[in-house]
Amino acid sequence: MPDVPVASVPDPPRAPRRRRPPPRSGGGRWLKAFGLTGVVLVGAWLGLLIVGSVRTPVGPMDTTMALRPSLSGGTKVNVSPLGALTLDSHVAPVRLDVDVDRLDPARAQALVDHPERLSGLQDEVARDVERGTLDLAVRSCVAVVTGATALGLAVYRRPSRALAAGGLALALLAASGVSAYATWNPKSVLEPKFSGLLSSAPSVVGNARSIVTDFDVYQQELARLVTNVTKLYDVASTLPAYQPDPSTIRVLHVSDIHLNPAAWKIIGSLVDQYKVDVIVDSGDTMDHGTSAENGFLDPVKDLGVPYVWVRGNHDSRSTQRYLEGIENAHVLDEGRAETIAGVRFAGTGDPQFTPDRSQAAGGDAAERLAGARLASALRDQRAKGTPVDIAVAHEPVAAAGTDGTVPLALCGHLHTQGTKLLPLGTRLRREGSTGGSGLRAVEGQYPAPIEASVLYLDRDTRHLQAWDEIKLGGLGRTTAEVSRHLVEK
Protein backbone atom coordinates (compact mmCIF):
# COMPACT_ATOMS: atom_id res chain seq x y z
CA MET A 1 0.00 0.00 0.00
CA PRO A 2 1.20 3.31 -0.79
CA ASP A 3 2.19 5.41 2.17
CA VAL A 4 -0.52 7.79 3.24
CA PRO A 5 0.87 11.08 4.46
CA VAL A 6 -0.17 11.87 8.00
CA ALA A 7 -0.91 15.44 8.72
CA SER A 8 1.16 16.78 11.59
CA VAL A 9 -0.80 18.22 14.49
CA PRO A 10 0.84 21.29 15.96
CA ASP A 11 1.53 21.30 19.71
CA PRO A 12 -0.89 23.39 21.78
CA PRO A 13 0.56 26.75 22.70
CA ARG A 14 2.16 26.83 26.11
CA ALA A 15 0.89 29.32 28.65
CA PRO A 16 3.48 31.94 29.44
CA ARG A 17 5.38 31.31 32.64
CA ARG A 18 4.31 33.51 35.49
CA ARG A 19 7.24 35.28 36.94
CA ARG A 20 7.53 35.04 40.69
CA PRO A 21 7.88 38.36 42.37
CA PRO A 22 11.31 38.93 43.76
CA PRO A 23 11.55 38.26 47.48
CA ARG A 24 10.97 41.28 49.58
CA SER A 25 14.04 42.76 51.09
CA GLY A 26 14.31 43.30 54.83
CA GLY A 27 14.58 47.03 54.29
CA GLY A 28 11.23 47.14 52.52
CA ARG A 29 9.47 45.34 55.35
CA TRP A 30 11.00 47.68 57.92
CA LEU A 31 9.99 50.69 55.84
CA LYS A 32 6.38 49.54 55.71
CA ALA A 33 6.41 48.80 59.44
CA PHE A 34 7.73 52.27 60.20
CA GLY A 35 5.15 53.77 57.88
CA LEU A 36 2.31 51.93 59.62
CA THR A 37 3.68 52.97 63.01
CA GLY A 38 3.76 56.58 61.90
CA VAL A 39 0.17 56.38 60.70
CA VAL A 40 -0.91 54.84 64.01
CA LEU A 41 0.83 57.47 66.12
CA VAL A 42 -0.32 60.44 64.06
CA GLY A 43 -3.86 59.14 63.75
CA ALA A 44 -4.12 58.38 67.48
CA TRP A 45 -2.76 61.83 68.34
CA LEU A 46 -5.24 63.54 66.00
CA GLY A 47 -8.07 61.50 67.48
CA LEU A 48 -7.14 62.51 71.03
CA LEU A 49 -6.74 66.12 69.98
CA ILE A 50 -10.11 66.36 68.24
CA VAL A 51 -12.48 64.22 70.31
CA GLY A 52 -10.39 62.84 73.20
CA SER A 53 -11.45 65.20 76.00
CA VAL A 54 -14.32 65.20 78.49
CA ARG A 55 -15.91 67.95 80.55
CA THR A 56 -16.60 66.91 84.12
CA PRO A 57 -17.26 68.64 87.45
CA VAL A 58 -14.72 68.14 90.24
CA GLY A 59 -16.16 69.48 93.46
CA PRO A 60 -17.24 73.08 92.80
CA MET A 61 -15.13 73.38 89.63
CA ASP A 62 -15.93 72.62 86.00
CA THR A 63 -12.94 70.93 84.40
CA THR A 64 -11.85 69.49 81.07
CA MET A 65 -9.80 66.29 81.14
CA ALA A 66 -7.72 65.09 78.22
CA LEU A 67 -4.89 62.70 77.43
CA ARG A 68 -1.93 64.09 75.51
CA PRO A 69 1.20 62.37 74.13
CA SER A 70 4.21 62.84 76.39
CA LEU A 71 7.66 61.35 76.82
CA SER A 72 7.57 61.50 80.61
CA GLY A 73 3.90 61.15 81.52
CA GLY A 74 2.59 62.81 84.68
CA THR A 75 -0.39 65.06 85.31
CA LYS A 76 -0.75 68.78 84.57
CA VAL A 77 -3.47 70.84 86.25
CA ASN A 78 -3.99 74.20 84.52
CA VAL A 79 -5.48 76.78 86.89
CA SER A 80 -5.84 79.72 84.51
CA PRO A 81 -4.96 82.55 84.97
CA LEU A 82 -3.04 81.67 88.13
CA GLY A 83 -0.70 79.06 86.64
CA ALA A 84 -0.32 75.30 86.46
CA LEU A 85 0.56 72.38 88.73
CA THR A 86 2.68 69.50 87.45
CA LEU A 87 2.56 66.14 89.25
CA ASP A 88 4.85 63.14 88.71
CA SER A 89 1.85 60.85 89.01
CA HIS A 90 2.90 58.14 86.53
CA VAL A 91 5.41 57.19 83.85
CA ALA A 92 3.82 56.49 80.46
CA PRO A 93 3.81 57.97 76.93
CA VAL A 94 0.61 59.91 77.77
CA ARG A 95 0.03 62.86 80.12
CA LEU A 96 -3.24 63.68 81.85
CA ASP A 97 -4.19 67.35 81.37
CA VAL A 98 -6.84 68.83 83.65
CA ASP A 99 -7.99 72.36 82.78
CA VAL A 100 -9.97 74.22 85.44
CA ASP A 101 -12.45 76.04 83.18
CA ARG A 102 -14.57 77.86 85.73
CA LEU A 103 -15.80 77.86 89.27
CA ASP A 104 -19.50 77.16 89.66
CA PRO A 105 -20.74 80.11 91.77
CA ALA A 106 -23.54 78.15 93.46
CA ARG A 107 -21.37 75.20 94.49
CA ALA A 108 -18.50 77.45 95.59
CA GLN A 109 -20.80 79.70 97.65
CA ALA A 110 -22.25 76.63 99.34
CA LEU A 111 -18.76 75.69 100.56
CA VAL A 112 -18.07 79.24 101.74
CA ASP A 113 -21.40 79.48 103.58
CA HIS A 114 -21.18 75.99 105.08
CA PRO A 115 -17.52 75.20 105.94
CA GLU A 116 -18.62 71.96 107.58
CA ARG A 117 -19.20 70.59 104.09
CA LEU A 118 -15.43 70.64 103.50
CA SER A 119 -15.18 67.46 105.56
CA GLY A 120 -17.12 65.59 102.87
CA LEU A 121 -15.25 67.20 99.98
CA GLN A 122 -12.71 64.38 99.91
CA ASP A 123 -15.29 61.73 99.01
CA GLU A 124 -17.03 64.05 96.55
CA VAL A 125 -13.78 64.86 94.75
CA ALA A 126 -12.78 61.19 94.67
CA ARG A 127 -16.09 60.22 93.08
CA ASP A 128 -15.89 63.06 90.56
CA VAL A 129 -12.33 62.20 89.56
CA GLU A 130 -13.15 58.50 89.27
CA ARG A 131 -16.20 59.21 87.11
CA GLY A 132 -14.32 61.67 84.91
CA THR A 133 -11.34 59.31 84.49
CA LEU A 134 -13.63 56.45 83.45
CA ASP A 135 -15.39 58.65 80.88
CA LEU A 136 -12.02 59.87 79.62
CA ALA A 137 -10.74 56.30 79.24
CA VAL A 138 -13.74 55.26 77.13
CA ARG A 139 -13.64 58.39 74.98
CA SER A 140 -9.87 58.08 74.51
CA CYS A 141 -10.24 54.49 73.27
CA VAL A 142 -12.82 55.58 70.74
CA ALA A 143 -10.71 58.58 69.75
CA VAL A 144 -7.46 56.70 69.07
CA VAL A 145 -9.17 53.86 67.19
CA THR A 146 -11.22 56.27 65.07
CA GLY A 147 -8.28 58.56 64.36
CA ALA A 148 -5.84 55.78 63.43
CA THR A 149 -8.43 53.89 61.34
CA ALA A 150 -9.49 57.01 59.43
CA LEU A 151 -5.90 58.01 58.69
CA GLY A 152 -5.01 54.44 57.73
CA LEU A 153 -7.88 54.32 55.25
CA ALA A 154 -6.85 57.67 53.77
CA VAL A 155 -3.22 56.59 53.36
CA TYR A 156 -3.52 52.92 52.32
CA ARG A 157 -7.09 52.88 50.87
CA ARG A 158 -7.39 49.30 52.08
CA PRO A 159 -9.85 48.43 54.87
CA SER A 160 -7.59 45.67 56.20
CA ARG A 161 -4.69 48.08 56.69
CA ALA A 162 -7.00 50.70 58.22
CA LEU A 163 -8.38 48.18 60.72
CA ALA A 164 -4.86 47.06 61.57
CA ALA A 165 -3.92 50.67 62.31
CA GLY A 166 -6.94 51.06 64.58
CA GLY A 167 -6.13 47.84 66.43
CA LEU A 168 -2.52 48.85 66.96
CA ALA A 169 -3.62 52.25 68.27
CA LEU A 170 -5.91 50.58 70.80
CA ALA A 171 -3.12 48.22 71.85
CA LEU A 172 -0.76 51.18 72.28
CA LEU A 173 -3.26 53.02 74.49
CA ALA A 174 -3.84 49.88 76.55
CA ALA A 175 -0.10 49.43 77.05
CA SER A 176 0.15 53.07 78.13
CA GLY A 177 -2.63 52.46 80.65
CA VAL A 178 -0.84 49.43 82.06
CA SER A 179 2.38 51.44 82.38
CA ALA A 180 0.55 54.28 84.14
CA TYR A 181 -1.12 51.84 86.54
CA ALA A 182 2.17 50.07 87.32
CA THR A 183 3.99 53.35 88.05
CA TRP A 184 1.13 55.18 89.78
CA ASN A 185 2.45 57.43 92.56
CA PRO A 186 -0.31 58.74 94.87
CA LYS A 187 2.16 60.88 96.82
CA SER A 188 2.80 63.00 93.73
CA VAL A 189 0.03 65.33 94.95
CA LEU A 190 2.22 66.07 97.97
CA GLU A 191 5.18 67.22 95.85
CA PRO A 192 3.74 69.41 93.09
CA LYS A 193 5.62 71.82 90.85
CA PHE A 194 3.80 75.11 90.38
CA SER A 195 4.40 77.50 87.46
CA GLY A 196 2.65 80.83 87.29
CA LEU A 197 2.00 83.88 89.46
CA LEU A 198 4.28 83.99 92.46
CA SER A 199 1.54 85.43 94.67
CA SER A 200 -0.66 82.40 93.97
CA ALA A 201 1.92 79.73 94.67
CA PRO A 202 1.50 79.33 98.46
CA SER A 203 -2.28 79.17 98.28
CA VAL A 204 -2.39 76.64 95.45
CA VAL A 205 0.42 74.36 96.64
CA GLY A 206 -0.81 74.47 100.24
CA ASN A 207 0.84 73.82 103.57
CA ALA A 208 3.64 71.34 104.15
CA ARG A 209 2.45 68.49 106.34
CA SER A 210 4.04 65.50 108.01
CA ILE A 211 2.56 62.44 106.30
CA VAL A 212 2.33 59.50 108.69
CA THR A 213 0.42 57.03 106.55
CA ASP A 214 -0.14 56.41 102.87
CA PHE A 215 -3.83 55.61 103.37
CA ASP A 216 -5.99 57.77 101.13
CA VAL A 217 -3.13 60.25 100.62
CA TYR A 218 -4.06 61.00 97.04
CA GLN A 219 -7.75 61.59 97.70
CA GLN A 220 -7.11 63.73 100.77
CA GLU A 221 -4.53 65.94 99.11
CA LEU A 222 -6.58 66.25 95.94
CA ALA A 223 -9.47 67.49 98.05
CA ARG A 224 -7.13 70.04 99.66
CA LEU A 225 -6.07 71.19 96.18
CA VAL A 226 -9.69 71.63 95.12
CA THR A 227 -10.36 73.61 98.29
CA ASN A 228 -7.39 75.91 97.63
CA VAL A 229 -8.42 76.53 94.04
CA THR A 230 -11.98 77.20 95.18
CA LYS A 231 -10.74 79.89 97.53
CA LEU A 232 -8.62 81.45 94.79
CA TYR A 233 -11.56 81.56 92.38
CA ASP A 234 -13.89 83.19 94.84
CA VAL A 235 -14.99 86.24 92.84
CA ALA A 236 -16.43 87.93 95.91
CA SER A 237 -12.97 88.79 97.30
CA THR A 238 -9.33 89.14 96.37
CA LEU A 239 -6.79 86.37 96.85
CA PRO A 240 -7.02 85.21 100.46
CA ALA A 241 -4.18 85.65 102.91
CA TYR A 242 -2.07 82.56 103.20
CA GLN A 243 -2.68 80.79 106.52
CA PRO A 244 0.54 79.09 107.63
CA ASP A 245 0.43 75.67 109.23
CA PRO A 246 0.93 76.37 112.97
CA SER A 247 2.94 73.18 113.35
CA THR A 248 5.84 74.47 111.24
CA ILE A 249 8.56 77.10 111.53
CA ARG A 250 9.27 78.72 108.16
CA VAL A 251 12.86 79.52 107.24
CA LEU A 252 13.60 81.46 104.04
CA HIS A 253 17.02 80.44 102.68
CA VAL A 254 18.69 82.95 100.34
CA SER A 255 22.24 83.20 99.05
CA ASP A 256 24.58 84.87 96.57
CA ILE A 257 22.60 88.08 96.10
CA HIS A 258 25.66 89.77 94.51
CA LEU A 259 24.42 93.36 94.80
CA ASN A 260 21.17 92.81 92.89
CA PRO A 261 18.73 95.37 94.38
CA ALA A 262 15.74 93.45 93.02
CA ALA A 263 16.54 90.68 95.52
CA TRP A 264 15.28 92.74 98.49
CA LYS A 265 11.82 93.18 96.95
CA ILE A 266 11.65 89.47 96.17
CA ILE A 267 12.74 88.52 99.69
CA GLY A 268 10.17 90.89 101.19
CA SER A 269 7.46 89.42 98.98
CA LEU A 270 8.35 85.86 100.01
CA VAL A 271 8.39 86.83 103.69
CA ASP A 272 4.83 88.19 103.37
CA GLN A 273 3.41 85.42 101.21
CA TYR A 274 4.87 82.50 103.12
CA LYS A 275 4.67 84.09 106.59
CA VAL A 276 8.39 83.46 107.08
CA ASP A 277 9.73 83.38 110.66
CA VAL A 278 13.45 83.86 109.93
CA ILE A 279 15.73 84.48 106.92
CA VAL A 280 19.09 82.73 106.48
CA ASP A 281 21.60 84.26 104.03
CA SER A 282 24.55 81.96 103.31
CA GLY A 283 26.79 84.71 101.97
CA ASP A 284 28.06 86.57 98.90
CA THR A 285 25.59 89.37 99.48
CA MET A 286 28.18 91.76 98.05
CA ASP A 287 30.25 91.61 94.87
CA HIS A 288 33.58 93.21 95.87
CA GLY A 289 33.18 93.76 99.60
CA THR A 290 34.13 97.44 99.49
CA SER A 291 32.93 99.99 102.04
CA ALA A 292 31.08 101.80 99.24
CA GLU A 293 28.81 98.77 98.91
CA ASN A 294 27.77 98.69 102.59
CA GLY A 295 24.69 100.84 102.04
CA PHE A 296 23.28 98.03 99.93
CA LEU A 297 22.56 96.15 103.20
CA ASP A 298 20.24 98.83 104.64
CA PRO A 299 16.98 97.16 103.44
CA VAL A 300 17.69 94.28 105.85
CA LYS A 301 16.24 96.31 108.72
CA ASP A 302 12.91 96.68 106.89
CA LEU A 303 12.27 92.98 106.23
CA GLY A 304 10.37 92.54 109.50
CA VAL A 305 11.96 89.21 110.54
CA PRO A 306 15.37 88.18 111.91
CA TYR A 307 18.15 88.00 109.31
CA VAL A 308 20.83 85.33 109.92
CA TRP A 309 24.00 85.87 107.87
CA VAL A 310 27.42 84.32 107.26
CA ARG A 311 30.25 85.85 105.25
CA GLY A 312 30.90 84.63 101.70
CA ASN A 313 34.08 84.87 99.66
CA HIS A 314 32.77 88.14 98.09
CA ASP A 315 32.00 89.66 101.51
CA SER A 316 34.72 91.48 103.43
CA ARG A 317 35.27 91.96 107.17
CA SER A 318 34.04 95.51 106.59
CA THR A 319 30.80 94.07 105.20
CA GLN A 320 30.46 91.90 108.30
CA ARG A 321 31.02 94.77 110.76
CA TYR A 322 28.45 96.95 108.97
CA LEU A 323 25.81 94.21 109.09
CA GLU A 324 26.49 93.60 112.79
CA GLY A 325 25.28 97.17 113.37
CA ILE A 326 21.82 96.48 111.87
CA GLU A 327 19.30 95.72 114.62
CA ASN A 328 17.59 92.56 113.32
CA ALA A 329 20.74 91.07 111.72
CA HIS A 330 22.43 88.09 113.39
CA VAL A 331 25.98 87.55 112.10
CA LEU A 332 27.41 84.08 112.74
CA ASP A 333 31.14 83.40 112.59
CA GLU A 334 33.75 81.07 114.10
CA GLY A 335 31.06 78.58 115.14
CA ARG A 336 29.08 81.06 117.26
CA ALA A 337 25.61 79.70 118.09
CA GLU A 338 22.41 81.66 118.66
CA THR A 339 18.74 80.75 119.10
CA ILE A 340 16.58 82.77 116.70
CA ALA A 341 12.82 82.34 116.11
CA GLY A 342 12.90 79.11 118.10
CA VAL A 343 15.70 77.57 116.01
CA ARG A 344 19.32 77.25 117.14
CA PHE A 345 21.79 78.29 114.44
CA ALA A 346 25.58 78.17 114.27
CA GLY A 347 27.79 79.25 111.41
CA THR A 348 31.14 80.41 110.13
CA GLY A 349 32.25 82.92 107.54
CA ASP A 350 34.16 81.90 104.45
CA PRO A 351 37.90 81.77 105.24
CA GLN A 352 38.72 83.13 101.78
CA PHE A 353 38.11 86.62 100.41
CA THR A 354 38.51 86.44 96.63
CA PRO A 355 36.17 88.93 94.93
CA ASP A 356 38.53 89.58 92.04
CA ARG A 357 40.92 86.61 92.46
CA SER A 358 43.75 89.06 93.22
CA GLN A 359 44.56 87.14 96.39
CA ALA A 360 45.82 83.59 96.45
CA ALA A 361 42.99 81.26 97.36
CA GLY A 362 43.43 78.51 99.91
CA GLY A 363 41.14 76.25 97.93
CA ASP A 364 39.30 73.28 99.36
CA ALA A 365 41.93 72.77 102.08
CA ALA A 366 40.98 76.09 103.69
CA GLU A 367 37.28 75.24 103.41
CA ARG A 368 37.77 71.81 104.98
CA LEU A 369 39.63 73.38 107.88
CA ALA A 370 36.79 75.89 108.39
CA GLY A 371 34.27 73.04 108.28
CA ALA A 372 36.26 71.05 110.85
CA ARG A 373 36.35 74.03 113.22
CA LEU A 374 32.61 74.54 112.82
CA ALA A 375 31.98 70.84 113.50
CA SER A 376 34.09 71.09 116.68
CA ALA A 377 31.99 74.04 117.86
CA LEU A 378 28.82 72.06 117.13
CA ARG A 379 30.08 69.13 119.24
CA ASP A 380 30.84 71.53 122.08
CA GLN A 381 27.27 72.88 121.90
CA ARG A 382 25.88 69.37 122.05
CA ALA A 383 28.05 68.56 125.09
CA LYS A 384 26.65 71.65 126.85
CA GLY A 385 23.09 70.43 126.27
CA THR A 386 22.32 73.13 123.68
CA PRO A 387 22.50 71.21 120.37
CA VAL A 388 22.39 73.21 117.14
CA ASP A 389 19.53 72.66 114.69
CA ILE A 390 21.01 74.29 111.56
CA ALA A 391 24.64 74.95 110.59
CA VAL A 392 25.40 77.65 108.01
CA ALA A 393 28.48 78.12 105.84
CA HIS A 394 28.98 79.70 102.43
CA GLU A 395 31.02 77.02 100.66
CA PRO A 396 29.60 73.47 100.27
CA VAL A 397 32.95 71.90 101.21
CA ALA A 398 32.95 73.70 104.54
CA ALA A 399 29.28 72.90 105.19
CA ALA A 400 29.86 69.22 104.42
CA GLY A 401 32.46 69.13 107.22
CA THR A 402 29.61 69.30 109.75
CA ASP A 403 28.29 65.86 108.75
CA GLY A 404 27.11 63.93 111.80
CA THR A 405 27.07 66.93 114.16
CA VAL A 406 23.84 68.64 113.07
CA PRO A 407 20.59 67.56 111.30
CA LEU A 408 20.70 70.26 108.59
CA ALA A 409 23.50 72.31 107.01
CA LEU A 410 22.90 75.24 104.62
CA CYS A 411 25.30 76.69 102.05
CA GLY A 412 25.44 78.49 98.67
CA HIS A 413 28.36 79.56 96.45
CA LEU A 414 27.66 77.43 93.34
CA HIS A 415 24.56 79.42 92.18
CA THR A 416 22.55 76.20 91.82
CA GLN A 417 20.05 74.54 94.12
CA GLY A 418 20.66 71.05 95.41
CA THR A 419 20.09 68.71 98.34
CA LYS A 420 22.22 65.78 99.48
CA LEU A 421 22.07 63.41 102.43
CA LEU A 422 25.64 63.07 103.72
CA PRO A 423 27.05 59.69 104.89
CA LEU A 424 26.67 60.40 108.64
CA GLY A 425 23.08 61.64 108.35
CA THR A 426 23.34 65.42 107.94
CA ARG A 427 21.21 66.84 105.13
CA LEU A 428 23.16 69.40 103.07
CA ARG A 429 20.91 71.98 101.40
CA ARG A 430 22.56 74.26 98.80
CA GLU A 431 20.80 77.42 97.65
CA GLY A 432 21.03 79.03 94.21
CA SER A 433 21.60 82.73 93.57
CA THR A 434 18.81 84.89 94.97
CA GLY A 435 20.34 87.77 93.05
CA GLY A 436 20.32 85.89 89.75
CA SER A 437 24.16 85.94 89.85
CA GLY A 438 24.14 89.76 90.01
CA LEU A 439 25.68 91.49 87.01
CA ARG A 440 26.82 88.10 85.74
CA ALA A 441 23.18 87.37 84.96
CA VAL A 442 23.35 89.38 81.73
CA GLU A 443 26.63 87.94 80.49
CA GLY A 444 25.03 84.93 78.81
CA GLN A 445 22.29 84.59 76.24
CA TYR A 446 19.63 84.22 78.94
CA PRO A 447 19.61 85.86 82.37
CA ALA A 448 20.33 83.54 85.28
CA PRO A 449 17.27 82.58 87.36
CA ILE A 450 16.61 84.02 90.80
CA GLU A 451 16.35 81.22 93.35
CA ALA A 452 15.36 80.87 97.01
CA SER A 453 13.82 78.21 99.23
CA VAL A 454 11.29 78.04 102.04
CA LEU A 455 12.18 75.38 104.62
CA TYR A 456 9.45 73.92 106.86
CA LEU A 457 10.69 72.81 110.30
CA ASP A 458 8.72 70.91 112.90
CA ARG A 459 8.06 73.33 115.77
CA ASP A 460 8.81 70.74 118.44
CA THR A 461 11.84 68.90 117.02
CA ARG A 462 13.10 71.66 114.65
CA HIS A 463 13.71 68.92 112.08
CA LEU A 464 13.16 69.60 108.38
CA GLN A 465 9.78 68.32 107.13
CA ALA A 466 9.66 69.74 103.61
CA TRP A 467 10.95 72.56 101.46
CA ASP A 468 9.75 74.61 98.50
CA GLU A 469 12.27 75.43 95.77
CA ILE A 470 11.35 78.80 94.23
CA LYS A 471 12.76 79.83 90.87
CA LEU A 472 11.96 83.13 89.17
CA GLY A 473 12.54 83.60 85.47
CA GLY A 474 15.52 85.88 84.81
CA LEU A 475 15.46 89.22 86.56
CA GLY A 476 11.65 89.43 86.72
CA ARG A 477 9.52 88.56 89.75
CA THR A 478 5.98 88.05 88.42
CA THR A 479 6.30 84.43 87.32
CA ALA A 480 7.75 81.56 89.25
CA GLU A 481 8.22 77.83 89.52
CA VAL A 482 7.62 76.39 92.97
CA SER A 483 8.54 72.75 93.56
CA ARG A 484 7.48 71.04 96.80
CA HIS A 485 9.80 68.37 98.23
CA LEU A 486 9.15 66.15 101.24
CA VAL A 487 11.78 64.68 103.54
CA GLU A 488 11.73 60.91 103.16
CA LYS A 489 10.94 59.18 106.42
PEZI-V885180 format. One record per residue. SS is DSSP state (h for helix, s for strand, l for the rest). OMEGA is omega in whole degrees, 0 to 359 (* if undefined). Layout:
# PEZI-V885180
ss: {SS	SS}
omega: {OMEGA	OMEGA}
This chain:
# PEZI-V885180
ss: {l	l	l	l	l	l	l	l	l	l	l	l	l	l	l	l	l	l	l	l	l	l	l	l	l	h	h	h	h	h	h	h	h	h	h	h	h	h	h	h	h	h	h	h	h	h	h	h	h	h	h	l	s	s	s	s	s	s	l	l	s	s	s	s	s	s	s	s	s	l	l	l	l	l	s	s	s	s	s	l	l	l	s	s	s	s	s	l	l	l	l	l	l	s	s	s	s	s	s	s	s	s	s	l	h	h	h	h	h	h	h	h	h	l	h	h	h	h	h	h	h	h	h	h	h	h	h	h	h	h	h	h	h	h	h	h	h	h	h	h	h	h	h	h	h	h	h	h	h	h	h	h	h	h	h	h	l	l	h	h	h	h	h	h	h	h	h	h	h	h	h	h	h	h	h	h	h	h	h	h	h	h	l	l	l	h	h	h	h	h	l	l	s	s	s	s	s	h	h	h	h	h	h	h	h	l	l	l	l	l	l	l	l	l	l	l	h	h	h	h	h	h	h	h	h	h	h	h	h	h	h	h	l	l	l	l	l	l	l	l	l	l	l	l	l	l	l	s	s	s	s	s	s	s	l	l	l	l	l	l	l	h	h	h	h	h	h	h	h	h	h	h	h	h	l	l	l	s	s	s	s	l	l	l	l	l	l	l	l	l	h	h	h	h	h	h	h	h	h	h	h	h	l	l	l	s	s	s	s	l	l	l	l	l	l	l	h	h	h	h	h	h	h	h	l	l	l	l	s	s	s	l	l	l	l	l	s	s	s	s	l	l	s	s	s	s	s	l	l	l	l	l	l	l	l	l	l	l	l	l	l	l	h	h	h	h	h	h	h	h	h	h	h	h	h	h	h	h	h	h	h	h	h	l	l	l	l	l	l	s	s	s	l	l	l	h	h	h	h	h	l	l	l	l	l	l	l	s	s	s	s	l	l	l	l	l	l	s	s	s	s	l	l	l	l	l	s	s	s	s	l	l	l	l	l	l	l	h	h	h	h	h	l	l	l	l	l	l	l	s	s	s	s	s	s	s	s	s	l	l	l	l	l	s	s	s	s	s	s	s	s	s	l	l	l	l	l	l	s	s	s	s	s	s	s	s	l	l	l}
omega: {178	180	178	180	179	181	181	180	183	177	178	181	179	177	180	180	177	180	176	178	180	180	181	178	178	180	180	179	180	180	179	179	178	179	179	178	178	178	180	183	181	180	179	179	179	178	178	183	187	187	187	179	179	174	183	176	173	186	180	185	170	185	172	180	180	172	180	177	181	178	185	180	180	181	177	179	181	180	183	3	187	182	184	174	176	182	175	188	182	176	181	180	176	177	176	177	177	179	174	186	183	175	179	186	183	181	179	181	178	178	180	182	184	183	180	179	178	181	178	183	181	181	180	179	180	179	181	180	180	180	180	179	179	177	180	180	180	182	180	177	179	184	183	179	181	182	181	180	181	180	177	179	180	183	187	182	176	182	182	178	180	178	177	178	178	179	178	178	178	178	179	178	178	178	177	178	178	179	179	180	183	183	185	183	183	181	180	179	181	183	182	171	184	175	179	182	181	183	181	189	182	184	181	182	177	182	171	181	174	182	183	184	178	188	176	182	185	182	181	184	176	177	176	179	179	178	180	180	177	179	182	183	181	186	182	182	176	179	183	176	182	180	182	176	184	182	183	168	185	180	176	181	177	181	170	179	174	172	177	184	179	183	183	178	179	180	178	178	180	178	181	187	182	181	185	179	183	177	174	178	183	165	187	175	179	177	180	176	181	179	180	181	189	179	178	184	185	179	180	184	182	184	173	178	179	183	180	189	169	184	174	183	173	180	182	174	176	175	183	181	179	182	178	179	178	194	185	178	179	183	180	179	177	176	181	182	180	177	185	180	178	181	179	181	168	183	177	177	179	181	184	176	189	182	181	179	178	178	179	182	178	177	184	180	178	180	179	178	178	178	179	178	178	179	178	178	178	178	177	178	179	180	179	182	178	184	181	179	185	173	184	173	182	187	181	180	178	181	180	178	179	183	178	182	184	181	187	176	182	180	178	170	188	178	174	178	177	179	181	175	184	187	184	171	178	176	180	181	182	181	174	182	178	174	182	181	177	180	178	184	184	180	182	181	180	178	180	180	173	188	175	181	171	181	180	181	174	186	181	184	186	177	180	177	184	174	176	173	184	181	178	182	175	182	179	179	180	179	185	167	179	181	178	177	177	175	180	180	*}
